[in-house]
Amino acid sequence: MTVTEKAYAKLNLTLEVLDKREDGYHNIESIMTTVSLHDTVTITAHTGGECRLVCDTAVTEKAEDNLCMKALRAFFAHTGLECDGVEITLEKRIPMQAGLGGGSADAAAVLRGLQKLYAPEMPRAELESIAATVGSDVPFCVGGGTQLVCGRGEVLTPLKEVPKCTFLIVKPKESFSTAEMYARLDLCEREERTNCREITEVALIAREVVTLAVGLHNDFEDALPLNSQVPMIMETMLRRGAWGTVLCGSGSAVAGLYRTEEETKETLEVLDISGWDYFITEPV
């Protein structure tokens, strides 16, 4: 039996990093949404062999340490079901170390696929509970859409969907370690930005792209390395058609908000993206 799931990238429309928890993680408040950029995860069950991961591009860790395999182990540990062999095939398109939640999206896709194959009656809330043991962004990625994400990522509140618009995502060659970015943020002086969450929620209700652009904010922008290309990318986007910009997660990708795909052309004409990844996406 085989199922195929799309693993959609996530954007943090707002991201506020709060206090550090006793478990070493930080509490956050973030409005996240999924966009059309996606990996593809195919799960073949009942193979009668070992569980294995096949990926069309090299993963950054041993296969057994990949979030997809962690999700598989967590699912069977939680359900107590016997695993009679599962093969996970992963087609990557979301760039790694970009802040787009690719690994989390893949893990969530594995959980959704295993649910369909082994436990079709399992409610989504239970699947999200399993997801929380795998990674902080995985619970959100299980359902996707647009949600307010709090705590370590396990407290989810559905919001109105993002109005029709286009996001240009640019991933420069530089990459940031998430742990290092949290450490930098803990030490740096942050720029005061208030009511971004409230502005964004109003924009979602009103379905107003311009107001949505006003609310875009990510605390990690205050922790960027001095030699980062991110500010230059943001400035170019804003001068060449974008209504707003935001760092993706802990970086290093940048998302520019445009009304239409046509509006992205002027940015792409002047931004030197040779050797960089870029994607024209829309909310899903």
N, C-alpha and C positions, 0 to 999 in steps of 0.2 A: 504494500500500500504506500502511496506517495502523495504528499501535499506540497504545494509551492506557496510561499508567502513573500510579499513585498515588505522589505524592512526600510521604512521611510526615515530620512534624516530629520533631525529636530533643530529648531531655532529657538533661542531664548530671546523673546521680545523684550522682556525685562529680566534682570537677574540681580538680586540683592543678596550678598553674602552676610550672614548674621554671626552670632556667637559660635565659638568652637565648643563642641560637645565633649562629654567625658569619654566617648568612644573614639575620639580623634577626628571625627568628621565635623563639618560645619552645618549649621542650620541654614537653610536658604528660603527665599521667597522668589519664585520665578514664574512668569507666564510663558509657557512653552507652546509651540505649534509645530506640526509636521508639514513638510514640503515634499514636492513630487520627486526630488532626487532620492533614489533608493538602491539598496542592494537587493539581491534575490536569493532567498533561502529555500532549498528543496530538501525535504525530509523523506527518506525511504525507511519504512519500519518493517519489522518482522523479517530481517535479512538472515537471521540465524547465525550471524557472525558477531564480531566485536563492534562496539560503537566507534565510529571514526568520522573525522572532519576532512572534507576535500575542498580546497579553496583555489580559485583561479589566480590568486596572487599571494605572495608570501605574507604570512601573518607575523606579527612582531614578537610572538612568544611561541613556546611549544604548543602543539595542537591541543594537548590535554588541558592546558592552562587558558585557552581561548574562552571568551565569555559564552560562546555557543555550547561548548562542552560543559562548562559550569552550569549553564541553564539546564542542559539535559540531565546532569546528575542531580540537580536540585529538584527537578520535576519528579523523577522516579523515587528519590528519597522521601519526598513529601507524600506522594500517593501510595507508596508501598507496592506499586505494580511491578511485575517482573519485566525487565527489558530483554527482549529476545533478539537484539541486534538492531542498531539504527545507524544509517549513513546520512550525514548532513553535507550537502553540497552548497557552497557559498560563492556567489558571484558578486565581487566587490565593485562598487562604483563610488561610494562615499569615501572621500579621502580620509586617511588616518591622521591622528593628531591634529585635527582641524577644529574640534569643539562642536562637531555636528552629531555626535552620539551614534556613530556608525556601529561600534561594537555593541552598544546597548540595544540598538534597533535590531541587530542580528540576533542577539540573545532573546529578545522579546518575540521575534518571529519564530524562533525555535520553540518557545513555550506555547505560542498559539498553534503551531503545527502539531506538537505533541498532544495538546488538548484535543484537537480534532481527531487524531488517530487513536488515542487511548482513553480519553475521559471527556467525551463530548458534552456531558451534563455539568461539568465543572463551571461554576459561575466566574465571571471576570474578576470579581473582587478576590477570589481565592487565587486565581492566577497571578494577580498583582502582588499578593502576599508572597508567593513563591519568588516572583521577580525581585522583590525587595532584598532577598537574601543573595541575589546574584550581583547587583550593582545599583548605584543610586538613581540612574536615569532609566533603568529597565522598567520599573512600574509604569511610568508615563508612556514609554514606547509600546507597551502592551496594547493600549487602546488608542493612543495618538490623538489626533484632533487638536483642539486648543484647550489647555487646562492650566489652572493655578496649581503650582507644585510647591509644597512646603515640607518642613522637617528636613530629613536627609534625602527626600525625594519620594517618600512613601505616602505622603498626605496629598491626595489629589481632589481637585474640585473642577468639574467641567465648566467651561465658559462658552460664550457665543463664538461661532466660528469666525476666522479672519475674513474680512471682505475681499472680494476679488482684487488681486494685485499681482505684482511680479517681484520676486527676490532674485537679485544677481548675487551669487556667492562666489567670492574669489579666495583661493587658497594660495598664499605665497609660499616660497620654498622653506621659509623658517617654520619651525615647530616649537611648541611650548609643552613642557611637562606640567600636567595638571597639579601635581603635588607642589612643584616649584612655584606655580602661579598663586596657589593658596598661601604659601609661605611668604611670597612677596607682598600679597595683599594684606596679610596680617601686620606687616611692618610699615606699609606706606600710609601717607596721609591721603584720605579719600576726598574726592570732589563731592560737594553736597548736591544731591539730586533728590528732590522730594516729589511725591505724588505720581511717580512714573507708573506704578501699578494702577492707581486709580484712573489716570489719564487713559491708559491702555484699555482698561475695562469699559470705560465710557465709549472709546472709539469702537470697540467690538460691538457694543450694543447699538451704537448709531451707524455702524458699518461705514465708517469714515476713514479713508486712507490717510489723509493729511493729519488728522488728530492721532492716528496710530503712529505716524512717524515722529510726532512730538514726544510720545511716551517711550520710545526706544531707549533702553539704557542697560548697561552691563558694568557692574562694579569692577570686573577684571580689567577694564580699559585703564583704570588708574594704576595697574601693576605691570603695564607693558614694559619690556626692556627698552633702554634708551635708543638702541639701534634698530628697533622694530620698524618694518615697512607698513605696519597696520595704519598709523595715522595718515600717511601719505595716500594710501588706498582710499580711506574714508574721505579725505579732503577732495580727492579727484572725483569720487562718486558724487559728492554733494555739489561740486561745481559743474558737473556734467549730467544732471538730470535726476539724481536720486532725491527723494523727499526726506530720507533719513537713513542712517547707517547704524550698525551695531556689531560688536564683536560676537562671534559665535562661541558660546560656552567659555572655556578658558583659552580659546584660540587654537590655531592662529588664523582661521578663516574669518572673512568679513562678509556681512550681508548688507546689501543696499536695497532699500525699498523703493519701488517704482510703481506707477499706476499700470503701465502696460509693458510688454516685452519690447515694443518699439522704442520706448524711452531709454532702454539700456544701451542702445547702439552707440550713442555719443560717448558714453563712458568707455565702452570697449574700443572705440577708435583712438582714444588718447591714452589709455592706461596700458603701460607696457607689461603684458601678461605672458611674455615668452617664457616657456618653461613652467608656468603656473597652471594649476587647475582652475577652471571657472565653470559655473553652471547657471543656467537661466531656469528658474523654478517657479512654482506657484503653490499656494496652500492646498493641502488635501485633508 
